[in-house]
Structures are given as C-alpha cells and as structure tokens.
C-alpha cells in the first residue's frame, strides 16, 4: 500500500507497523477504538472500515456512521462512493490488486463480482448509506418513533435564529407577567435577581440555565420541587433552610468581644486620643453603629475589623499602643471578633447565593416552560431537544424496549467520528444504541461492532458540551464489555502524519514537550509524539516578534471616532505585514520548500482566536494588494455595510423625516453622494432632509437620490419586504452598484438578506416595518464553508479550521489571557447527594467580592479546564500546517501573561532558532528547522511557465434573458397598456408628497386605516384603543387630535359592527400576498401578484375582503370597474388554491361602514374580458 499523494505528486511507502494498525482498525469482525494524531488519516481509516464492512457482506442499511459536522459526513460519503464507483471501472487484475491491499488476501472470482456490485447496492439502499451527523440521526429516529418519543410527527428543527426569537418571546412574556402581577413570586424573584446582579449578568444566567435546562429539570425532579431543591441546597451550604440573608446580616453587631458595654468604654478613649489610627477606628465604629439596614450594617462592621481585601486587620495597626495598654485584652478580643465575623460573612454570602439561585432558577423555570410551550404549539424542536429526546427515547421512556428491539433488527455496526468532541448526552445516545451489542441477546449472525476514532488533544468544543475525558472512559468501558462477551476489541494509536513536514511536526513536539505545556492535552498528561511520512521534505517554522503598541498619542484628526484604529495600531500593522508577505511570495513566484510548487493565495490559511478588528484589517490589506481573499468564515448579515444601507433605506421609506437614515442611503452605493454633496443638501436647510431633496430634485446632483426615495416610499406599504428589496437590488440596479464598490463577494450577503425576507414572510404578517423590527431582534450569521476554497486566502478561527489544512499557516495570537473572570459562567454546577443519588445543582455565581470559598474553588477548576483547552487549541492550530508555520501576534500596552501561545512557542523554539535581522540589526524573525535539507526543485511541469488560456466568450457574455411573463397588478389591471412608465413614478411622487405633507390626505388616511385594520384584530378587544392610539402617535405624529379621533372612530365602527364579525374571526388573516397566472386566448401568460387586505378561509368557503376608504359609498352598480377587476383576479387565483370551496369577494367601505359582496357572475365576466382583451386592457 502507498501513501496518499501530496501536492508534490510523490508516493511513499507506508511503514509496516502503520499498515498493521490501520488493518486492525478496519477489521470488520472486531470493534476498535482509535486514537489518531492530527493528519494521521482518520477519515481514510473510517472510509476503509465502511468499505471493508460492505465487502464482508454487511447490508449497507445496517451500518451507521456518526460524524461531527455535515461537511465531514459529506466528505466521507463522497470518499466511499468514489472508491466503490472506481471499482466498477477497473479490470480484474487492477481490482484484485486493490482488494488484496485492502484486505490482505487475494480475492476470488466471486469476490471481484461482489466488489463491483457494491456501488449499485449502496445506491439502492433505502435511505442511502447512513453517514450523518448525530443530530441528523436523532432527527430521523424521532420522526420514525414520534409517538414513543412524545413529539409531533411533523416537527421541524429550530435554527439558531428561531431559537433566539422564541427565547426572546418567552422572556418578554415573563417580564410582562411580572409587571401585571407585581406581588407574585415571579416579580419577587425578579426583584431579588436585579438587586444582586446587573442586567447583563441576569440575561447571561437565564441563557445558561436554558442551555442547561436538563440539569435544572433533573435537580428539580430529584428533590420533588424547586422549593425543596433550594432547601436542600441551603442545607448543603450549611444553612438552615429558609434563612434569608438579612437575618444573618443582623448578627453583625451581636458581638461578645465588642459588646455595647465594652464599646461604651472603648469609644471615649478613642475620642480622647489625638492619633489618626485611633480616630479612623472611632469613625468606622460610629458608622457601623449608626447603620440600621442589616446588609449595610454588616458591610460597615466588616470594614471595622477587615481590610479592603478582606483579611483580618493586624493588631498593631488596629489601634495605638496607648489604647492597647488601656485595654490589655484588645488583641484577644480582635482575634475572636474576626473569627466570629468571618463566619457571619461566609454564612451571609452562602445565604445570598442560595437566595439568588432560588430566584434565578424560578425565573428560568418560567422562561423554559414558556419556551417549551411555544415549541410544542408550533411543532418545533431545537438541536438540544434532538439529542435529549432521543436519549430519553432509548433509555427511560416506556417504549424504550420496543424501540431498541426495532433498532436491533436494523443496526449492527456503529462508527463514531471525532469521539473527543462528543458530549455526555450524545454518548448516552450512542451507548444506548449499542447497549446489547455485547450482551449476546441480539438476533445476529455476525458479531456487531463499535468503532470510534478521535484525539483528545483536539478536543476544543467544551462550549458545546464536549468532555474529552469521556473518550478515554468510553474506550475502557466498551473494551471491557467486548472482552467480557468474548469479542475482539482493538485499541490502536495512529502517530504517522500524512500531512505535515518533519519540521512542522518536530516543532509541535518541541513546544509540547514541557510538562506545563502538555498539561490537559490528554489523559493522563503526556507529551505528543509525531512521525512524518514526508521524512525528507524540508519545511519551515518562523516566529515573528509580537507587534507592540506604540505609546498613546493624541490622534492627528480630532474628528476621528474614539475607537478608530489608526495606522499605528499593532493589529493593523501586523495585518499589513502579513499582506505584504503573501503579496511578495505571489509576485516573486516563490515556491514551497517541500514540494517545489509555486505559492498561490489558496495555499495560505490565517488562523485567529476570535473574529475582530484584525480580521477586517487583514481583509482590507489583502484586497489593497490585489490578493484574493475569501473573507471571514462567519459574517453577521446585519453588520454588513450593504445590508445596513438597505435597512436604512427601509427606515427612510417608512419615515421620510428620519434624516440620519436618509443620509446613510444617500452616501451609500445606491446613490453615491460624497461629503460635499451631502453637506450642500443638508446644511442650512429649512425642513427635513427628504423635503430638501424633494425641492432640489430637478438638479442633476440630486435627481437620482430623489428618484430612489420616491420609489421606496411609493412601494413601502404596497408590497411585501422581499418584493420591496428585490426591486431595489434588481430592476433599480442596486446589486450592481453594491458590487461595483464592495466586490462580487457582496452577492452572498445580499442573497442571504433576501432569503431572510422570504423567511420572515413565511412566518409573519408581511410588512416592511415588521421585517426591520424582526431583523433587529436577533443577529443572523452566514457560516461559510471554506474547506472548498481553492484560490483565495482563508481567514478563520481555529475552531472553524478544525479538520482543514493548508501548505502555509499564519497563527495570529492576540496575546489575550486564556481565561478572564468576565467570561466566567454565571451558573456553576455543585454536586449534591439527594436520596442516595448524586445530582448537580445549578448555583448562581456572584461577583468576586461576594464569592464563597466554594465559588472560588469552582472558578479555579473552570479556569484550569479553560487553560487546558487553550493549549489543545494551540495544538490544533499548529497541526493545520503542511509546509510552513508562521507564528505572529500583537499586543496592547499591558504586559501579556506568560501562558499565551506566542510566548509558549517563543520560549520553546527561539533559543535554538536562527535569528533574522533587518538592516538596523533588530530581530524581525526566528527561523526554526529540524532538517538540514535543500528545498525541492520545481515540481514537474509546474517548473515551466503555464501559458495563459484565453477566456472563452461564453464566460463573460450575459445569458439570454428568459421569456418574460408580463406582470398584471390586480389593483391596476383596468386600463390601457400604453401607460408610460412614468405613471408609477407619478404614484411614487404622490406618495412621497403625501408622506412629507403635515396634514392628512386621502393617500395617508387610507394607509393609516389599512394599518389599523391589519394589526388591531389580532389584539385583545379591551387593549385595542390603547394600541390604536400608540400606532397613530408613532405613524402620524403630526396628525391633529381630531383627525386621529376620527380615524379611530371609523376603524372601530368597522371592527365592532355585528355584521362584520365573521370578517374578523380567528379564521381570518391580514395582508395575504398571492401570486398566480392568467392565460389569455391569444396564448399569452400573465403573472398576477397582489396583496389581499383580509382573507377568511373556512372548511367550505373563502371570503376575500378589500378595504376601501372612499369618503362616499357608491351604489353597487356604480362601483368603479377597476375595483371589480381587482377582486376578480384575486378570486381567480384563490379558486385554484382552494378547489372545492366557494370563493366569495367583497368590498368593505369603511366610511359606511358597509360590506358589499360582488356577484360571482360579474366577477367571472370581468376575468373573461381580461382573457379575450388582455392585450388591450391591461397595464403591464
């Protein structure tokens, strides 16, 4: 067998020992547990095992492979199918040789036939090969057994944004409840929490408890109730259950040593002394004795006997010698009081902890209950639910034995990828899946197997629940179970790297050789050992000095923001240096030492700890030097400048008086104002910016801006959000304008923004105002898959780069500490024994001054875990490099700790490295190599310059436009086709003029009535007047009170009219967007799109209602024809959507009020006229 090919296209013989380890790990008749170093062929071994299971005759449907990410599942499935499909094309000799390499024996004729059929067999397996993430498997299993799992059969999975929205709604509901019932337990709990924690800490604590809701639920269940659990927690802290903090604080001055009698003698002596020490003691005693609030008294009493850092005051500094001589037992009294007061302080802190824990747990319990109720009502599960519900289904549910029996008939072999990042709850699922594999009770002809591969050194997802120690514990548990059942179990270690050069691997081993550097890397801690198959390939490890901040100076430009990052900032200077280095390699044709190939942008991977200003600076620096860059691996959609411009446009369209939003639009690529143009328009204006723009619309400089604003205002209340923004980006040309300034990568962001608009319309009543509000509630991130990026520099976090590799890696250290108290969890877990079983109690974490000894111990343990993971993160980062590793970083003015990545690598490598100095003699780099080998010559044909291939014409020519279906707007379908495009602009002009005028006209009046009738029916009747007043105050702040009252009266005459009760029943929906087509007799297809004011659908009928706000109600035979055609088209579209139901259409005149249902024959006749005379009677 040969190694996989590298970029140098060389093949290398794999050592026999490694081949034997791989063969045992892939043995289809044995279970195996594999610890695999970075780059040692983990995915290769997984693929080999699946293929060997198939060759052994195992039904593809009885194999389950669980991966950590969707990308890993896709890669593995691709490798398996590539291997199997390749066998169908090989001749007998080549296939026999490959199978012999794979299985160690020569196949017979039947073996060759069976191998060639595996591809078809795998493709024809119902549901395909089960290579999926554990969440995907859990989702499929719950869909298979919804009744047994007690979930909705049609459930859908919440994404991160949806989960944040529901949690936000649940918290808002809780706060509303506390406001309505200020004397209730929830309001009391909220007051307690807000008195003990900041708003931010409260939010974080609630979020952590929601994430750990299973732990909270188990704690409550083990104790029988939350109150009983809190009582048990108090007892565990050594308190009498129910003791409030103020009761303990009241013990502060109940001192025997410094009793009132003793103080009555001591204080006059202190007053008579002229020494400052005695005066300060007297002042502290007076303050303590004057306090009436128990909490304040305790604080003041502690200040008498303890220093600021809460150590007992020394006797020599407590009082002067004269006082001590007057009171010989003062030192003894001081020591006794410090002991007593220290105990009071400890118990008080414990009581505060218990009280706050009770309050935050009660609030979290209420939030979780509301969150779970919302999910159940909507048929939703989040990602945590998938795993927890599956674990419960397989273990504790009443139907568990039935589910296990059904699975036993269809699952024989389970493979687990990235076992070190599997959480305890996920291990519960896996353990239950293979529960009877080693029991001997299953109905199997062949022994079932379990396979897991992972590397404790690469466990970096503790924030997702990963527990690296479990990988070793499960290895022992499964190995013991297999041996007890008389089955074969292989425990293998793969150390040979197929990825990195010897120099890179030797640097990794050197860095982690010191005990303090490999602490927490594995269990038990041990220095890693790597071997390289690329034994003679030269590489390079380079360490750059930390880029340091210059002394703080005043900015040259006083107008710059305070947080502006100037050119001298270390992060920016480092970004410039990296960009210069990469650009220099590419322009000079530099080659990689180990392969001889030219360096391309796609060879470079930049790794950071977290996204921030440095990533933005590096992206800018690379683009300035014309180096292709893929951008950040994650991007918050609403933080992108193009999306911010579109949001500002939406705000300006809804409220033209919003000068800031309009100014942002005018400066954006959509209009392109420069500073001078905006100043010219805005300076010394008499009214709003929109009015100034309207007045000067005839000037060339301002015409485009006015046209955009008029277009936006005219459509803001007429079309749903997607259509509004799609029009701006498409027909108006906004996408091209954004692309011209921001580059082609903006397309991805704009597409995601439009997708968000569609997603909003699927679940909410479409409105521009609602969409903008919805966007602001929860940020949405684009997660870019950068494993397939081949021609651009990638900039990623180390977490995001897990599983990836690159010939050249820049490791950028921000020189920040591995742990910060500010990032400590707000909820810690305390183990308790309840009823003979150990349970975890969630405990609130106060600030450092109020922490108990237990808190400090728990935080120290958490810090140690974080520092261990910090070192594992460094291991992952260093092992991404194939040929070159460049370590660099930047720091602020404060001295970084010695444990940062850069210092760890510097102290390990630089003493033996070659110094590189600049012309002034300063060290600019240290170069470290293990091998003394010459760089390889240019590889093969790549040594020759590759001639440029001209681009084919079809690559840049635009595709022919598709046949256009003419649009037919129902509200404007009556009229001639010759209406000029300016008609729409005229409507927009009228809309804009109406929006800017101080009084109310027909257009504004109609818009306000429509908005009130859209939103008020969904609100409880008793709250409608208040809501109507708030809406008008926000939507029409300049409207006179009399006009507001008239609008409200008109709307409420409609809502309360007994004849219209069915229109506003719960079956009704507001502002329903519809799309359909109309075929004419001339063979033309017309596209219909519109928005129905009110749609009421029952089991047998569908009612279309269109509001009309005309001042006078016409007779039925005098209804304008365009109104009839509008309803006729609505009815035509809905008749196809609701077959078998009677579709009715009516006009609701708000001035009457009156409901006029149009005759079906009249509507059919209107559609018929459109079919026959569409070419002459339709505005397109």
C-alpha angles and dihedrals in degrees: 000000000000133000123259114272121260128203089279088062092228124142122216132192114249114229114256092239092058091046090053092049091049091048093052091047090052096044104131092205096056138057116240141193115200128193106198127189118223111287094011096124103268095157090044091056092046091052092047091052093051091048092049091049089054091047089052088062098257113157106250089226091062093060121088121187116187118200132185099235138024089241091057091049091050093048093049094047089049092051093049094049092043089054095047095043090049090058091059089063100045123098119238096266095049093044092048091051092050093048090048090053089049101045103021095239137082112257123228127226092276090050091055092049092048092049092052091051095052094084093057091041092053091047093050095049108119107255091007128253109333099237104142146125117277089248091054090049092049091049092052092047093050090050087051094050106025095145094050091046093046094234131128111272091225096044120152128207119250116231121217093268094049091049092051090049094052092046090050090051091048092052091046089051090051093050090048089052092051090050091051093046106034092167095053128106092254092054090048090050091050092051090050093051095046090050091053103036142032122253090256094050089049092053092047093048092050091048092050093049091048089052089048095041092129090059091048090048092050090048092052093044093049091054097038095239141014091255091053090047092052090049089052090048091052090051089049088056089051096255132129104252112256096023108143120217094244091059090058092041088056088067090067097100096031090105127153093193095050098030122164089258092054093044090051087063098036100049097057089052090051090048091052091053119093093201118113091224092059092043092055092049090051092050092050091050092049091050092049094048093047096055116101101180109086094221093049091045091054091050092049093045091051090053089057095058105023134056124238091271088051099250116139112266114255115247093234093060097037096079139347125272091255091059091046091051089051091050107033093181094052094106091050090048090048093052092048092048093049090053092048095044092046089057091048090049093050092049091046091053090048090050091049089050093050093045093049091043090053091049097045091044091051091051092045090049089054093046091048091049091052092044092050091047091052091049092048092049091051096040094243136144127189125219094265089052091056092060099036095046090048092049090050091046092054096043123017105022119102090241094051094108091050092050091046090051092052092047090047088062093054110030127065107146127043123187122189123199123200092013092175091066096049112117124229092253091051089050087053089059093047093046091052091047092057095032096120098032089101099030097082092228099105125100100244135138092202130038113268116233141211121206128184131174128187148120123237089206089066098050103124105144104086089134086066092049099266113158111191093193089067091066090065093039093052090047090058094042097049092041091053092047092050094049092047088054091051093248129136118257123181120202105195138178123204112200102157112104119212091184118052134056119247090253093057093045093046089052090052091050092046094050093049097040094092114087092232089054099050095042107128093009091114140348112285094024112253137160111257120245121207133185124196125215087200089071098162100034112114119226138169139233114191129184120200120200115258111270104240130207118251120234113287112269134175113264116255091227111053090195093067117107116261091245094047111135107226127204091264095058110118095231091053093045091051091049089053091049093051092047091049091050095050093044089050093053092051097044093046095046093240117184136214113258096223100047107020092230123137116260113249130185089255090062092067125087120179115201124200134177093232139354117264145115092323092062091051091047092050093048090052093046093051093048091048087059094045092247111147110242128184093212125224119338089232129036131184104227097212091049093060113105094230092054091045088055091051091049089051089052090053091050092048091050091052095043113019089184089069095105096180095054092046091049089052090052093049091052092046125093087260089076106003104215116172123215093268094052093049092047091048090054099040104037118099093352119162098217141010122325090249092055091048089051091049092051092052098039091117092065114093093232093057105032096089093050092049092048091053094048092046090049092049095047091048092055102033095093098026105060135038119260096261093053091045095055095035088058091052093047096040121031093019090051098237095140092055090049093051091046091050092058104028103031134244093297088076088075091075092054094046091049090051090049091053089046088055089053090053091046090052092051091052093060106022139048103271113248133136093231091050092049094051090048091048091052092054094053099067131013117237121213130204109220106205119206101224097172088092097048106115108166106037137072108258122217113193144152116254089247091054093048094055107130094017131103140190137188091241125033127186110201108202117197117195088199092236121148118263090237136030127185087224088066096045114122117267090216121051127187119239119193114229135175113234121174092343095307130100116240133173118241117204108232127193116240116220125197119287096267092057098042122122123223088260091055092051092050092048092048090050090053090048090049091052090051091050092049090050090052090046088060091046088051089055090051091052091048096050094047094056089078121094102181113354132032119187116189117199140144148162135238140194128233093285120087110254120229120263092244097069118118095249094052091046092054094039094054091045101046111018098071088065097034131103113254118230114202133189126229091277092055097252118139109249098171146358117223117206125191134166097191123061093210131139118243116264120258119252107295116253117290091358088079087072120073108257109234115238114255113217114241113252115244094240090063094069103023113099116247115252110267116256119249105282121232107215113240118237115196109203092213090056103029096113114081142048128316092226093076105130121240087249088076090077090047088051090054089048091049090052091047091049093047090050091049092052099043116098096221129061122263133180094272095051092041092052092048093052094047090049092050093049092048089047098055109023098067089063091057127080110268095240092054097047098090092053092046092047090053092049092048094051091046090055100037098040109020092160094053116115118248092243092054091048091050091050092052093048092048092050093049094046091049085061098043095048098041108119092217091059097049092108091053092060097038121128088264089069129095129196129227098003113188116216134188128190145131139250121208115212126210087246090066095254121135116215123199116228122200130163147133123253115215094214131003121189115189123184132167095277108017141042120205122200114199123188118189118226120190099191112146091233128045111227124216115264093255090049097056108130112259093234090061090053093048091048093056091041091058092046089052092047092055095043094048088067092047094049107039114184094024127103109245114208129184130203142173117227110207106203094196093063097023094235136150114213116188113202120228114257092228091055091051093047090050091053092053090046091055089051091052094051100035102026094123091061105031107045131091105219 
